[in-house]
Amino acid sequence: MTKTAKTRWRWTIPALIGGLAIVYVYAFLVATTTGDLELYECQNLKAAVLAEHSIPDSESSPGSPAIGCHLEVQLSFLFRYDKVYVYGIADKNSQDSIALTLQLFRRRYHSRKILIQFFENENWKTWSNPDTGAHGGERGPEISTRLIWIR
């Protein structure tokens, strides 16, 4: 190789790597941005489960069932999927029934892959500050009992 060809490659390779990194970061931001459709799909996933199953009340949101959903992204190839959290359902048959409900939902509406994560219970710790009157809560460590992929 001539000296000018070596110099050209010294500039080209870092520029290509930098360009690919910028494209990947942009693709990551696009993939992780939650829009109306993602929120709507999660609401429908929860509604499908609640229409057929009884879920215990949430400790973090009293009066609401202990089920949650949000969009997740599997890194490297940026595959998007819905992650559903269900608290307080310990029975394997009930878990299988919930998974079947979501599998039928996915098949009917051609939704994204779904990961269901079951927990023993919701660990919500409340706190308050009598001096300021501030109060709130935070999640403590929770024990996941089972993961089910619906593809």
C-alpha positions in Angstrom: 0.0 0.0 0.0 1.1 3.5 -0.7 1.4 6.1 2.0 -1.7 7.9 0.8 -3.8 4.7 0.8 -2.7 4.0 4.4 -3.6 7.6 5.4 -7.0 7.3 3.7 -7.8 4.1 5.7 -6.7 5.7 8.9 -9.5 8.3 8.4 -12.1 6.0 6.8 -12.2 3.3 9.4 -12.8 5.6 12.4 -15.3 7.6 10.4 -17.3 4.4 9.6 -17.2 3.1 13.1 -18.3 6.6 14.4 -21.1 6.7 11.9 -22.3 3.3 12.8 -22.3 4.2 16.5 -24.3 7.3 15.8 -26.8 5.3 13.7 -27.1 2.7 16.5 -27.7 5.3 19.2 -30.4 7.0 17.0 -32.0 3.6 16.4 -31.9 2.8 20.2 -33.6 6.1 21.0 -36.3 5.5 18.4 -36.8 1.9 19.6 -37.1 2.9 23.3 -39.4 5.8 22.7 -42.9 4.9 24.0 -45.7 6.3 21.8 -49.5 6.2 22.0 -49.6 2.8 20.2 -47.4 1.2 22.8 -49.3 2.6 25.7 -52.6 1.5 24.0 -51.3 -2.0 23.5 -50.2 -2.3 27.1 -53.6 -1.1 28.3 -55.3 -3.7 26.1 -53.0 -6.5 27.3 -53.9 -5.6 30.9 -57.6 -5.4 30.0 -57.5 -8.9 28.3 -56.0 -10.4 31.5 -58.4 -8.6 33.8 -61.5 -9.6 31.7 -60.8 -13.3 32.5 -58.7 -13.4 35.7 -58.8 -12.1 39.2 -55.7 -10.2 40.1 -55.1 -9.0 43.7 -55.2 -5.3 44.5 -52.0 -3.4 44.2 -50.2 -2.0 47.2 -48.6 0.8 45.3 -51.9 1.9 43.6 -54.7 1.0 46.0 -57.9 0.2 44.2 -56.1 -1.0 41.1 -55.1 -4.6 40.3 -51.5 -5.6 40.8 -50.6 -5.9 37.1 -48.4 -3.6 35.0 -47.1 -3.4 31.5 -44.5 -1.4 29.5 -42.4 -1.5 26.4 -39.0 -3.1 26.6 -36.1 -3.3 24.1 -33.8 -6.3 23.8 -30.3 -4.8 23.2 -28.0 -5.5 20.4 -30.6 -6.0 17.7 -33.2 -3.6 19.4 -36.1 -6.0 19.3 -39.2 -4.5 21.0 -41.5 -6.5 23.3 -44.1 -5.9 25.9 -43.2 -6.8 29.5 -46.1 -7.6 31.8 -45.7 -7.8 35.5 -48.2 -9.8 37.6 -48.1 -9.7 41.4 -49.7 -12.2 43.9 -50.5 -15.1 41.5 -48.5 -18.0 42.9 -50.5 -20.9 41.5 -48.8 -22.4 38.4 -52.2 -23.3 36.8 -53.4 -19.7 37.2 -50.1 -18.4 35.7 -50.5 -20.8 32.8 -54.1 -19.5 32.3 -52.9 -15.9 32.2 -50.2 -16.9 29.7 -52.7 -18.6 27.5 -54.9 -15.5 27.6 -52.0 -13.3 26.5 -51.0 -15.9 23.8 -54.5 -15.7 22.3 -54.4 -11.9 22.5 -51.1 -11.9 20.6 -52.3 -14.3 18.0 -55.6 -12.4 17.5 -54.1 -8.8 17.3 -50.6 -9.6 16.0 -49.0 -7.8 18.8 -45.3 -7.8 19.8 -43.6 -10.6 21.7 -44.7 -10.6 25.4 -42.6 -11.4 28.5 -44.7 -12.2 31.5 -43.0 -11.9 34.9 -44.8 -13.2 38.0 -43.9 -12.1 41.5 -44.8 -13.6 44.9 -46.2 -10.2 46.0 -45.7 -6.5 45.6 -43.2 -5.1 48.0 -44.2 -1.5 48.5 -42.7 0.5 51.3 -44.4 3.7 52.3 -42.6 6.6 54.0 -43.6 9.9 55.4 -41.9 12.9 56.9 -43.9 14.5 59.8 -41.8 17.7 59.7 -42.6 18.5 56.1 -45.8 16.5 55.6 -44.2 14.8 52.6 -45.0 11.2 52.0 -44.6 8.6 49.3 -43.5 5.1 48.6 -40.9 3.0 46.9 -40.4 -0.6 45.7 -38.4 -2.9 47.9 -36.8 -6.1 46.7 -39.3 -8.4 45.0 -39.0 -12.1 44.3 -39.7 -13.2 40.8 -41.3 -16.6 40.7 -41.6 -17.3 36.9 -40.9 -15.8 33.5 -42.9 -16.8 30.4 -42.1 -15.7 26.9 -45.0 -15.5 24.4 -43.6 -15.5 20.9 
